[in-house]
Amino acid sequence: MTTLRFIGWSLCCSLLLVCGTPALAQDELLQELEKKAADSTQTPGPNYTQATFKGTHIINSQSIETPGEGTLLFLIQHRFGTLNSGAYNFFGLDQAVLRLSFEYGLTDRLALGVGRSSQEKTFDGFVKYKALRQSSGTHAMPVSVTLLASSALTSLKFREPERTTSTRLAYTYQALIARKFSSNLSVQFMPTLVHRNFVETTRDQNDVYALGAAVRQKITKRLALTADYFYLLPGATADDMRNALGVGIDIETGGHVFQLHFTNAQGMMESLFVPRTTGNFFDGDIYFGFNVSRAFTVKSR
């Protein structure tokens, strides 16, 4: 009898093992598949940093930002005369330089722009491309890099001898390198080359190199302080001209940014303010101005 009981218990245990092992293996397989599925859905992709700056321009300089795909941006840039021009000129308000421009986003990373400035009746055009975008997560990128190439053509009437079209042209090449350190602080550096086809004297440089820097510090939900500065690398232009300096404030109103600023540069294009700024900011050669823009959706996504 004892032998029969032992055989019976052995058969029961064998059946339990045979029946239980597939169930256990199936449960483990399902758990593994669920884990893999969860990992695949939770794996973070690149999380791109948004709104490093609130506009395509900071003060004098352009920012890394471009209009979104299918967005047309109409920009008005305005500079009055210098504050030290006296009461007769109403401290610069009687004098003004204006630039109107359109910028269009072909994609979220590529934009084209055209503009016209009253200073020297100058037409300009540019292309901006976001080569790198700051991001976190997978393949994190610590900075954003936007490449800028622009050209400017003056249409002034010159005294004899009349200037040819090629001698009226100037070109600018920039790498805009920016990082948003926090929701409040953004910094940008701008290695710059300005090439002028025509210069007045043999002393003047056709190629002018400069290093620019800009910062935006948010102080309230709707207000931010801004500044930009261009240091001319040593040469004849640096000896004869001033470094362009600007300070300002961004005011966010209903999805738009109204930019007020003070600068010693009257020109509003790189080929004008980088190599040709003459005002001394600390002697009162300060131009008060503003930038305001309006965006239009031309192409729906």
ChimeraX attribute file (.defattr): number of C-alpha atoms within 10 A of each C-alpha:
attribute: neighborCount
match mode: 1-to-1
recipient: residues
	/A:1	6
	/A:2	7
	/A:3	7
	/A:4	9
	/A:5	10
	/A:6	10
	/A:7	11
	/A:8	12
	/A:9	11
	/A:10	12
	/A:11	12
	/A:12	11
	/A:13	11
	/A:14	12
	/A:15	11
	/A:16	11
	/A:17	12
	/A:18	11
	/A:19	11
	/A:20	12
	/A:21	11
	/A:22	11
	/A:23	12
	/A:24	11
	/A:25	11
	/A:26	12
	/A:27	12
	/A:28	12
	/A:29	12
	/A:30	12
	/A:31	12
	/A:32	12
	/A:33	12
	/A:34	12
	/A:35	11
	/A:36	12
	/A:37	11
	/A:38	11
	/A:39	11
	/A:40	10
	/A:41	8
	/A:42	9
	/A:43	9
	/A:44	12
	/A:45	12
	/A:46	14
	/A:47	15
	/A:48	14
	/A:49	17
	/A:50	13
	/A:51	12
	/A:52	23
	/A:53	22
	/A:54	20
	/A:55	22
	/A:56	17
	/A:57	19
	/A:58	27
	/A:59	29
	/A:60	29
	/A:61	25
	/A:62	21
	/A:63	24
	/A:64	30
	/A:65	26
	/A:66	27
	/A:67	22
	/A:68	19
	/A:69	19
	/A:70	18
	/A:71	22
	/A:72	22
	/A:73	22
	/A:74	17
	/A:75	19
	/A:76	16
	/A:77	20
	/A:78	21
	/A:79	25
	/A:80	20
	/A:81	22
	/A:82	27
	/A:83	18
	/A:84	15
	/A:85	17
	/A:86	11
	/A:87	11
	/A:88	9
	/A:89	14
	/A:90	14
	/A:91	17
	/A:92	20
	/A:93	18
	/A:94	13
	/A:95	14
	/A:96	17
	/A:97	18
	/A:98	17
	/A:99	21
	/A:100	16
	/A:101	18
	/A:102	18
	/A:103	23
	/A:104	24
	/A:105	22
	/A:106	17
	/A:107	15
	/A:108	15
	/A:109	19
	/A:110	19
	/A:111	24
	/A:112	19
	/A:113	18
	/A:114	17
	/A:115	19
	/A:116	20
	/A:117	21
	/A:118	14
	/A:119	19
	/A:120	15
	/A:121	13
	/A:122	19
	/A:123	21
	/A:124	20
	/A:125	18
	/A:126	18
	/A:127	17
	/A:128	25
	/A:129	21
	/A:130	20
	/A:131	14
	/A:132	15
	/A:133	23
	/A:134	19
	/A:135	19
	/A:136	15
	/A:137	12
	/A:138	11
	/A:139	11
	/A:140	14
	/A:141	17
	/A:142	15
	/A:143	17
	/A:144	22
	/A:145	21
	/A:146	22
	/A:147	18
	/A:148	21
	/A:149	16
	/A:150	21
	/A:151	21
	/A:152	24
	/A:153	20
	/A:154	19
	/A:155	15
	/A:156	12
	/A:157	10
	/A:158	8
	/A:159	7
	/A:160	6
	/A:161	6
	/A:162	9
	/A:163	14
	/A:164	9
	/A:165	11
	/A:166	11
	/A:167	14
	/A:168	17
	/A:169	20
	/A:170	22
	/A:171	20
	/A:172	22
	/A:173	20
	/A:174	22
	/A:175	20
	/A:176	25
	/A:177	20
	/A:178	26
	/A:179	23
	/A:180	21
	/A:181	12
	/A:182	10
	/A:183	12
	/A:184	14
	/A:185	17
	/A:186	19
	/A:187	20
	/A:188	24
	/A:189	21
	/A:190	26
	/A:191	16
	/A:192	21
	/A:193	21
	/A:194	24
	/A:195	18
	/A:196	22
	/A:197	15
	/A:198	16
	/A:199	13
	/A:200	8
	/A:201	7
	/A:202	7
	/A:203	10
	/A:204	16
	/A:205	20
	/A:206	16
	/A:207	16
	/A:208	22
	/A:209	23
	/A:210	20
	/A:211	16
	/A:212	22
	/A:213	19
	/A:214	24
	/A:215	21
	/A:216	23
	/A:217	19
	/A:218	18
	/A:219	12
	/A:220	10
	/A:221	9
	/A:222	12
	/A:223	17
	/A:224	19
	/A:225	19
	/A:226	23
	/A:227	22
	/A:228	24
	/A:229	23
	/A:230	25
	/A:231	18
	/A:232	22
	/A:233	14
	/A:234	11
	/A:235	13
	/A:236	13
	/A:237	22
	/A:238	19
	/A:239	10
	/A:240	12
	/A:241	16
	/A:242	22
	/A:243	24
	/A:244	27
	/A:245	25
	/A:246	23
	/A:247	20
	/A:248	21
	/A:249	23
	/A:250	25
	/A:251	18
	/A:252	15
	/A:253	10
	/A:254	7
	/A:255	7
	/A:256	15
	/A:257	19
	/A:258	16
	/A:259	25
	/A:260	19
	/A:261	22
	/A:262	24
	/A:263	26
	/A:264	26
	/A:265	28
	/A:266	28
	/A:267	23
	/A:268	21
	/A:269	24
	/A:270	23
	/A:271	24
	/A:272	18
	/A:273	21
	/A:274	32
	/A:275	28
	/A:276	19
	/A:277	19
	/A:278	16
	/A:279	21
	/A:280	17
	/A:281	19
	/A:282	8
	/A:283	9
	/A:284	14
	/A:285	20
	/A:286	26
	/A:287	28
	/A:288	25
	/A:289	22
	/A:290	19
	/A:291	21
	/A:292	16
	/A:293	19
	/A:294	13
	/A:295	16
	/A:296	12
	/A:297	13
	/A:298	13
	/A:299	11
	/A:300	7
	/A:301	8
